[in-house]
Amino acid sequence: MRKFCPQVVIENFFEPCILYLLLKKPSYGYEISKNLLRHCECQVNVGNLYKGLNRLVTQGYATKQTVDSSLGPTRVVYEITDSGKEYLKGWIDNLKKQQKTISKLIINYQQIT
């Protein structure tokens, strides 16, 4: 039994965050990693980031393309697909429902404390 849960964790939450970032613009791994923290307050280690990106590509929610870079080695640029946009919309719809449930618990708790 868990005695204390200091942080609510939603499994694979960083995946819809990645899709959100790719919706804004195609991007490469390092840039995605920086922007996850900046725009989504989501931190993920590099190994899990690339596993997640590969899972999104395999499932057809994103594509990847190798492009030359004038700043260094070639980069793999990821882009959201139409299927990824629908998947992200589903995540957002479900997160809105969860937000209502969580907010209700917080409000009810605050009323009795």
PyMOL commands that set and color helices and strands:
alter all, ss='L'
color gray80, all
select helices_A, chain A and resi 14-24+29-40+46-58+82-112
alter helices_A, ss='H'
color red, helices_A
select strands_A, chain A and resi 27-28+62-69+72-80
alter strands_A, ss='S'
color yellow, strands_A
deselect
rebuild
show_as cartoon
